[in-house]
Amino acid sequence: MNLKHLENFMKEYKTVYKLSMENPHRHYLKVEVSFNKLPADKEFIDVKIPVWTPGSYMVREYAQHVHEFTANDFSDQNLNFEKINKNTWRIFKGLEESVQVSYLVYSFDLTVRTNFLNSSYAFVTPSATFVYLEEFKNEKALLKVELPEGWEKVSTGLKRIEGRTNTFQIENYDILVDSPLLCGNYQTFDFEVDGKNHEIAVQGIFKNDKNTFVSDIKKIVETEFELFGELPYKDYTFICIFSPGKYGGLEHLNSMAVVFDPFELVDEKRYKDWLALIAHEFFHLWNVKRIRPIELGPFDYDQEIYTKLLWVAEGITSYYDDFLVLKTGFYTTEEYLEVVSKNIKRLQTNYGRNICTLEESSFDAWIKFYRQNENSSNTICSYYNKGALLIMCLDLAIRNYSKNEKSFDDVLLRFNKFYKEEKRGFTKEEFKEMVKEVVGSDFPEILVNYLETTEEIDYEKYLGYAGVEFVKDEALPRNLGLDFSEKEGTLTVNRIYQGTPSWDSDINVNDEIIAIDGIRVNKTLLEKFLTKSESGQKFKFLIARDLEIREVELEATSLREENYKLVKKEDVSELAEQIFQKWIG
């Protein structure tokens, strides 16, 4: 192994990492680690790699990408080891006080939760990359990054060691896991807020005006700074990777990683979606990284962490991301109401809301929300989506109850104060108690009924506090209660929705639709059939399933009751008008 040049650091740090990426076109990261000051009386050590990464609640089995694992003593003599479970290597060290391991990590999956390496750049997710010793998790460590020839930049939230090229000090393993890295020759932009530097690292081509791009992100930071009154970091890094067809984001302690389709950035509406993504991940700086359910940290990287309060982590953040885009001035009031109406429609057209409570959705995220299939919309609800709508209702209820003197902003500040004082997350009862402390009520109709049962949210009641009402859309297309797609001339059923005629018919996911009422159809023609049909009109579908041809009768139904837009009422009470203006006016 080639760690001799880091020998001086081994005297100071119990764990020293070296990351290199020679021949990046082969997509292998090389990791070398020295574990130092080991107890001489322990014959073996257990080296682990996480099975998941915080903020993304699914076991991802990172060990599957680890190859060519070796273990040596400091004299470079091989040490025996064996794998004792899927993500743990037991190394028999004897009396050695220093053990060095080396391995390759296959890295060709571009998401914010995995590793990616090609000849242009590397995105490194630490939990998918770096092994650790349980007994050294809380100790300081060091990371040295060696770049391929011609590469010049490393962007990360880790603390740089002055005078050392691409060398970083790590306070503990949790901090390492919370600090992704971008390596390559990408563009970087900087701005300051509250005297603190913010670096935007941009990998990929994008055609937006760069000054506007930086200015818009800065405005979001300033708006959230104004809300919380602090920026709890010394510096912050935005890792932005633009790649066709990609979308996603993941929050970290003083950085974020986001991926987005560069072609969609030029569309005004999608650009605002991009800004909402930035607002979402930056808001997590407080809500999740600090304000959080008690189960979310410190972490056990070996197994799932269960909580019924993921709706707090993501629901609050999902409410505030669009809300902050409005407050920053990127949405008009009308555009924001349209976003809210679409979020309501998304929940109300999801049959799973009748089966799955918000707490169940949170608890089962590991096996359901992150592992969705063609039937998921019939059995689960999103703790992002429903959680955001619940917080909106709670915000409006607080404004109404307090005569427009308080809002959920005040509750957030109380949560933040709790974290600063207690240095831990809160329980469900503490959450409700803090709401009651700030406002005078714990709103059981919201924080019990809408959490623990599948009772429908009374949108008209809560939006009515701000003088907002539903207006039904009377010109809607018919719907078969199924989704379909077309590929190379073949029309295929992708999803069937419970509570519709399709659910009761003999049609299956993966059936091929050949003809309707004796007429050969494609996607365009099928949509025309539906547009011109009457509600309740029945069609005879000719389908193919497992090479057999059969006929199925389907009924076109209207989803009119689930489609509406939100508008401000003309004649409202003085309090409702005041709430509207202070909320979104």
C-alpha positions in Angstrom: 0.0 0.0 0.0 1.1 3.5 -0.7 0.5 5.3 2.7 4.0 5.9 3.8 3.8 9.6 2.9 1.0 10.0 5.4 3.0 8.4 8.2 3.2 11.7 10.2 -0.6 11.9 10.2 -0.8 8.4 11.5 0.7 9.5 14.8 -2.0 12.1 15.3 -5.1 10.4 13.8 -6.5 7.0 14.6 -8.0 6.7 11.1 -6.3 8.0 7.9 -8.0 7.7 4.6 -6.6 8.1 1.1 -8.9 8.3 -1.9 -7.6 8.0 -5.4 -9.1 7.5 -8.8 -6.5 6.3 -11.3 -7.9 5.4 -14.7 -11.3 7.0 -13.9 -12.8 5.8 -17.2 -12.9 2.3 -15.5 -15.2 3.7 -12.8 -13.2 2.4 -9.8 -12.4 4.5 -6.7 -9.5 3.3 -4.8 -9.6 3.6 -1.0 -6.7 3.0 1.4 -7.2 3.3 5.1 -4.8 3.1 8.0 -6.2 2.3 11.5 -3.7 3.4 14.1 -3.2 3.1 17.9 -5.1 -0.2 18.0 -5.1 -2.0 21.4 -2.4 -4.7 21.3 -4.4 -7.1 23.4 -7.2 -7.4 20.9 -6.5 -10.1 18.3 -8.9 -8.8 15.6 -10.8 -5.7 14.4 -14.1 -5.5 12.5 -14.1 -3.1 9.6 -17.5 -2.1 8.3 -19.1 -0.1 5.5 -22.6 1.4 6.0 -25.7 -0.2 4.4 -27.5 3.1 4.0 -27.0 6.9 4.0 -28.8 9.4 6.3 -31.6 11.3 4.5 -32.4 8.4 2.2 -34.3 5.7 4.0 -33.5 2.5 2.1 -30.9 -0.2 2.7 -28.7 0.2 -0.4 -26.1 -2.6 0.3 -23.1 -0.5 -0.5 -20.8 -3.5 0.2 -21.9 -4.9 -3.1 -19.6 -2.5 -4.9 -16.5 -3.2 -2.8 -13.9 -5.3 -4.6 -10.3 -6.6 -4.1 -10.3 -6.0 -0.3 -6.9 -6.6 1.3 -5.4 -6.1 4.8 -1.7 -5.5 5.7 0.3 -4.5 8.7 2.5 -1.4 8.7 5.4 -3.4 7.2 3.1 -4.3 4.3 2.8 -7.9 5.3 -0.5 -9.5 4.5 -3.0 -10.1 7.4 -5.6 -12.8 7.4 -9.2 -11.7 7.3 -12.7 -13.1 6.7 -16.0 -11.6 5.9 -18.4 -12.3 8.8 -21.5 -10.7 7.3 -22.6 -8.7 4.2 -20.8 -5.4 5.2 -18.1 -6.5 7.8 -14.6 -7.7 7.4 -12.8 -9.3 10.4 -9.1 -8.7 10.3 -6.8 -10.9 12.5 -4.1 -8.4 13.5 -2.4 -10.2 16.3 -0.3 -7.8 18.3 -0.2 -5.2 15.5 -1.2 -1.6 16.6 -1.6 -0.4 13.0 -3.7 -2.1 10.3 -4.0 -0.9 6.7 -6.8 -1.9 4.3 -7.2 -1.3 0.6 -10.1 -1.9 -1.7 -11.8 -0.7 -4.9 -15.4 0.7 -5.1 -17.2 0.4 -8.4 -18.8 3.8 -9.0 -21.1 4.3 -12.0 -24.5 5.2 -10.5 -25.2 8.9 -10.7 -27.6 9.7 -7.9 -27.1 11.9 -4.7 -27.0 8.6 -2.7 -24.3 6.7 -4.6 -20.9 7.0 -6.3 -20.2 8.1 -9.8 -16.8 8.3 -11.6 -15.9 8.8 -15.2 -13.1 10.5 -17.2 -14.6 13.9 -16.5 -15.5 14.0 -12.8 -16.2 12.0 -9.6 -19.1 12.4 -7.2 -18.3 10.6 -3.9 -20.9 9.6 -1.3 -18.9 8.8 1.8 -21.2 6.2 3.3 -20.9 4.3 0.0 -17.1 4.6 0.0 -15.3 4.7 3.4 -15.1 1.8 5.9 -14.9 2.5 9.6 -14.2 0.9 13.0 -17.1 1.2 15.5 -14.6 2.0 18.3 -13.1 4.9 16.2 -16.4 6.4 15.0 -16.2 9.4 17.4 -12.5 10.0 16.9 -10.9 12.6 14.6 -9.7 11.3 11.2 -7.9 12.6 8.1 -8.7 12.3 4.4 -6.2 12.8 1.5 -7.7 13.0 -2.0 -5.4 12.3 -4.9 -6.8 13.5 -8.3 -6.1 12.1 -11.7 -3.7 14.0 -13.8 -5.2 17.2 -15.1 -8.0 17.4 -12.5 -7.7 20.4 -10.3 -10.7 20.8 -7.9 -12.3 19.1 -4.9 -15.5 20.6 -3.4 -16.8 19.4 -0.1 -18.0 20.6 3.3 -15.0 19.0 5.1 -12.4 21.2 6.8 -9.3 21.7 4.7 -5.9 21.4 6.3 -3.9 24.5 5.4 -0.7 23.9 3.5 -1.8 20.5 2.4 -3.2 19.9 -1.1 -6.7 18.3 -1.0 -6.2 17.1 2.6 -9.1 17.3 5.1 -9.6 17.0 8.8 -12.7 15.0 9.9 -14.2 15.5 13.3 -15.8 12.1 13.5 -17.2 9.5 11.1 -20.7 11.0 11.2 -19.2 14.2 9.8 -17.4 12.3 7.0 -20.7 10.5 6.1 -22.3 14.0 5.9 -19.8 15.5 3.5 -20.0 14.3 -0.1 -17.2 15.3 -2.5 -17.1 16.5 -6.1 -13.8 16.2 -8.0 -12.9 17.4 -11.4 -12.6 20.6 -13.5 -16.1 22.0 -13.0 -17.2 25.6 -12.7 -17.3 27.2 -9.2 -19.0 30.4 -8.1 -18.9 32.1 -4.7 -21.1 34.5 -2.7 -21.3 35.7 0.9 -24.3 35.9 3.3 -23.7 37.0 6.9 -20.0 37.2 6.2 -19.9 33.4 5.4 -18.7 32.0 2.1 -20.9 29.9 -0.1 -19.4 27.9 -2.9 -21.5 26.6 -5.8 -19.8 23.8 -7.6 -21.4 23.2 -11.0 -20.6 20.0 -13.0 -22.1 19.8 -16.4 -23.3 22.2 -19.1 -26.1 24.6 -18.4 -27.2 27.5 -20.6 -28.8 29.8 -17.9 -27.3 33.2 -17.2 -24.7 32.5 -14.6 -25.1 35.8 -12.7 -28.8 35.2 -12.4 -28.2 31.6 -11.4 -25.9 32.6 -8.5 -28.1 35.5 -7.5 -31.2 33.4 -7.2 -29.5 30.8 -5.0 -28.2 33.6 -2.8 -31.7 35.0 -2.5 -33.0 31.7 -1.2 -30.1 31.6 1.4 -31.0 35.2 2.5 -34.7 34.3 2.9 -34.0 31.3 5.0 -31.4 33.2 7.0 -34.1 35.9 7.7 -36.5 33.2 8.9 -34.1 31.5 11.4 -31.9 34.5 12.2 -28.7 32.5 11.9 -26.5 30.4 9.5 -25.2 27.5 11.7 -22.0 26.9 9.7 -18.6 28.5 8.9 -19.0 27.9 5.1 -21.4 26.1 2.8 -21.0 24.1 -0.4 -23.7 23.5 -3.1 -22.7 20.5 -5.3 -24.8 20.8 -8.4 -24.6 18.2 -11.1 -26.5 18.7 -14.4 -27.1 15.5 -16.4 -30.0 14.7 -18.8 -32.9 12.9 -17.2 -31.7 13.3 -13.6 -33.4 14.7 -10.6 -32.8 14.5 -6.9 -31.3 16.2 -3.8 -29.8 15.2 -0.5 -29.1 17.5 2.5 -25.9 17.5 4.6 -24.6 19.4 7.6 -22.9 22.2 5.7 -23.5 21.2 2.1 -26.0 19.7 -0.3 -25.9 17.5 -3.4 -28.4 18.0 -6.2 -28.8 16.5 -9.7 -31.0 18.1 -12.3 -31.7 17.9 -16.0 -29.9 20.9 -17.7 -32.5 21.1 -20.5 -35.3 21.7 -18.0 -33.5 24.6 -16.5 -34.3 26.7 -19.5 -38.1 26.2 -18.9 -39.4 28.9 -16.6 -41.7 26.6 -14.6 -39.1 23.9 -14.2 -36.5 26.5 -13.2 -38.8 27.4 -10.3 -39.0 23.7 -9.5 -35.2 23.7 -9.4 -35.2 26.7 -7.0 -37.7 24.8 -4.8 -35.3 21.9 -4.7 -32.5 24.2 -3.6 -34.8 25.7 -1.0 -35.8 22.2 0.2 -32.3 20.9 0.7 -31.1 24.2 2.3 -34.0 24.2 4.7 -32.9 20.8 5.9 -29.9 22.6 7.3 -32.2 23.3 10.2 -35.0 20.9 9.9 -33.5 17.3 10.0 -29.8 18.2 10.4 -30.6 20.0 13.7 -34.4 20.1 14.3 -35.3 16.4 14.1 -37.1 13.4 15.5 -35.1 11.8 18.3 -34.5 8.6 16.3 -32.6 10.5 13.5 -29.1 10.6 15.0 -26.7 9.5 16.1 -27.0 6.7 13.5 -26.5 3.0 13.4 -25.1 2.5 9.8 -25.7 -1.3 10.1 -29.5 -1.3 10.0 -32.7 0.7 9.5 -33.6 3.5 11.8 -37.4 3.5 12.4 -39.5 6.6 13.3 -43.1 7.6 12.9 -42.0 11.2 12.5 -40.5 11.3 9.0 -43.4 13.4 8.1 -41.9 16.0 10.4 -38.5 15.8 8.7 -39.9 15.9 5.1 -43.4 17.3 5.5 -42.3 20.6 7.1 -39.5 21.0 4.6 -41.8 20.2 1.7 -44.3 22.8 2.9 -41.6 25.4 3.2 -39.7 24.8 0.0 -42.5 26.1 -2.2 -43.5 28.7 0.4 -40.0 30.1 0.5 -39.9 30.3 -3.3 -43.0 32.5 -3.0 -41.5 34.5 -0.2 -38.3 35.0 -2.2 -40.4 36.5 -5.0 -40.0 33.8 -7.6 -43.7 32.6 -7.4 -46.6 35.0 -7.8 -49.5 34.4 -5.3 -51.5 32.8 -8.1 -48.7 30.5 -9.1 -48.3 29.4 -5.4 -52.0 28.6 -5.1 -51.7 26.5 -8.3 -48.8 24.6 -6.7 -50.9 24.0 -3.6 -53.8 22.8 -5.6 -51.6 20.3 -7.5 -50.3 19.0 -4.2 -53.8 18.5 -2.9 -54.8 16.7 -6.2 -51.7 14.5 -5.9 -52.9 13.2 -2.5 -56.6 13.1 -3.3 -56.0 11.0 -6.4 -53.9 8.5 -4.5 -56.1 5.8 -3.1 -53.4 4.8 -0.6 -54.5 7.8 1.5 -57.5 5.7 2.5 -55.3 2.8 3.7 -52.1 4.2 5.0 -51.8 6.8 7.9 -49.1 9.4 7.9 -47.3 7.7 10.8 -47.4 4.4 9.0 -46.0 6.0 5.9 -43.1 7.4 7.9 -42.4 4.1 9.7 -42.5 1.9 6.6 -40.5 4.2 4.4 -37.7 1.7 4.3 -39.8 -1.0 2.7 -42.6 0.9 0.9 -41.9 4.5 0.0 -38.4 3.9 -1.3 -39.4 0.5 -2.9 -42.4 1.5 -4.9 -44.1 -0.7 -7.6 -47.1 -0.5 -9.9 -49.5 -0.9 -6.9 -48.0 1.6 -4.5 -50.4 4.4 -5.2 -53.2 2.1 -4.0 -51.5 1.3 -0.7 -49.3 4.1 0.6 -49.3 7.8 0.9 -46.3 10.1 0.7 -45.1 11.6 4.0 -43.6 14.4 1.9 -46.9 15.2 0.2 -49.4 14.7 3.0 -47.0 15.9 5.6 -46.6 19.2 3.7 -50.4 19.6 3.5 -50.8 18.9 7.2 -48.2 21.5 8.1 -50.0 24.0 5.8 -53.3 23.3 7.6 -51.5 23.6 11.0 -49.9 26.9 9.9 -53.3 28.3 8.9 -54.9 27.0 12.1 -52.2 28.7 14.2 -52.7 32.0 12.3 -56.4 31.8 12.9 -56.2 30.7 16.5 -53.7 33.5 17.4 -55.6 36.2 15.5 -52.8 36.4 13.0 -50.2 37.1 15.7 -48.3 33.8 15.2 -47.5 31.2 12.6 -45.7 27.9 12.2 -42.5 30.1 11.8 -42.7 30.6 15.6 -43.0 26.9 16.2 -39.9 26.3 14.1 -37.9 28.8 16.1 -39.0 27.0 19.3 -37.9 23.7 17.8 -34.5 25.3 17.0 -34.2 26.6 20.6 -34.9 23.0 21.8 -32.1 21.6 19.7 -29.6 24.2 20.9 -30.5 23.6 24.6 -30.9 19.8 24.5 -28.5 18.8 21.6 -30.9 16.1 20.6 -34.0 15.3 18.6 -37.5 15.5 20.0 -40.2 12.9 20.7 -43.8 13.1 19.3 -45.1 14.3 22.7 -42.4 17.0 22.9 -43.3 18.1 19.4 -46.9 18.5 20.4 -46.0 20.2 23.7 -43.8 22.8 21.9 -46.6 23.6 19.5 -48.9 24.1 22.5 -46.3 26.2 24.4 -46.0 28.6 21.4 -49.6 28.9 20.4 -51.7 27.7 23.4 -53.2 24.6 21.6 -51.8 21.3 20.4 -54.5 21.1 17.7 -55.6 17.5 18.2 -57.8 17.5 15.2 -54.7 17.9 13.1 -51.9 16.3 15.1 -53.9 13.2 16.1 -56.7 12.7 13.5 -54.6 13.4 10.4 -51.5 11.5 11.8 -52.9 8.4 13.4 -56.0 7.8 11.2 -56.9 8.1 7.5 -59.5 10.8 8.1 -59.7 13.2 5.1 -58.1 16.6 5.5 -60.7 19.4 5.7 -59.0 21.7 3.2 -61.9 24.0 2.9 -61.9 24.6 6.7 -58.2 25.5 6.9 -57.8 27.3 3.6 -61.0 29.2 4.5 -59.1 30.8 7.5 -57.2 32.7 4.8 -60.2 33.4 2.6 -59.2 30.8 0.0 -61.8 28.5 -1.7 -62.0 25.6 -4.1 -63.3 26.2 -7.6 -64.3 23.0 -9.4 -62.9 22.6 -12.9 -65.8 21.6 -15.1 -63.9 20.9 -18.3 -61.9 17.8 -17.5 -60.8 14.8 -19.6 -62.3 11.4 -18.9 -60.1 8.8 -17.2 -60.0 5.0 -17.4 -58.5 4.6 -14.0 -55.2 3.3 -15.4 -51.9 4.7 -16.8 -50.5 3.5 -20.1 -47.4 4.2 -22.2 -46.4 3.6 -25.8 -43.1 2.2 -26.9 -42.4 1.2 -30.5 -46.1 1.2 -31.4 -47.0 -1.0 -28.4 -49.5 0.4 -25.9 -48.9 -1.0 -22.4 -50.8 -0.7 -19.1 -48.5 0.6 -16.4 -50.7 1.1 -13.4 -54.3 0.5 -12.3 -56.0 2.7 -9.7 -58.1 1.3 -6.9 -61.6 2.7 -6.7 -62.1 3.0 -10.5 -63.8 0.7 -13.0 -60.5 -0.5 -14.2 -59.8 -1.9 -10.8 -62.9 -4.0 -11.0 -62.3 -5.2 -14.6 -60.2 -8.0 -15.8 -57.3 -5.8 -17.0 -53.8 -6.2 -15.6 -50.6 -4.2 -15.5 -48.4 -5.1 -18.5 -51.4 -5.9 -20.7 -51.0 -4.7 -24.3 -54.0 -2.6 -25.6 -54.6 -3.5 -29.2 -57.9 -2.0 -30.2 -61.0 -0.3 -28.8 -64.5 -1.1 -30.1 -62.8 -2.8 -33.1 -60.5 0.1 -34.0 -56.7 -0.2 -33.8 -55.4 2.4 -31.4 -52.2 4.1 -30.4 -51.7 6.5 -27.4 -52.9 9.6 -29.3 -56.0 7.9 -30.6 -56.8 6.4 -27.1 -56.6 9.8 -25.6 -59.0 11.2 -28.3 -61.5 8.4 -27.5 -61.5 9.5 -23.9 -61.7 13.2 -24.6 -64.8 12.8 -26.7 -66.5 10.2 -24.5 -69.3 10.7 -22.0 -68.9 9.9 -18.4 -69.9 6.3 -17.8 -69.5 5.3 -21.5 -68.3 1.8 -21.9 -65.7 0.5 -24.3 -64.6 -2.9 -25.4 -60.8 -3.3 -25.2 -59.0 -5.9 -27.2 -55.8 -6.8 -25.2 -52.9 -9.2 -25.4 -51.7 -11.0 -22.2 -49.1 -13.8 -22.2 -49.5 -14.2 -26.0 -53.3 -14.7 -25.6 -55.9 -12.3 -27.1 -58.9 -11.4 -25.0 -61.7 -8.8 -24.7 -62.3 -6.6 -21.7 -65.0 -4.0 -21.0 -63.9 -0.7 -19.5 -65.8 2.4 -18.4 -64.7 6.0 -18.9 -65.1 7.9 -15.6 -64.7 11.5 -14.6 -62.3 12.6 -11.9 -64.1 15.9 -11.7 -64.4 15.8 -7.9 -60.6 15.6 -7.6 -59.8 18.5 -9.9 -60.0 22.1 -8.7 -58.1 25.2 -8.4 -57.7 27.5 -5.4 -58.7 31.1 -5.6 -59.1 34.0 -3.1 -62.7 34.8 -2.1 -63.9 38.3 -2.8 -66.0 38.7 0.3 -64.1 37.6 3.4 -63.8 38.6 7.1 -61.3 41.1 8.2 -59.3 38.4 10.0 -59.3 36.2 6.9 -58.0 39.0 4.7 -55.3 39.8 7.2 -54.2 36.1 7.4 -54.2 35.9 3.6 -52.0 39.0 3.2 -49.5 37.9 5.9 -49.5 34.3 4.6 -49.1 34.7 0.8 -50.4 38.1 -0.2 
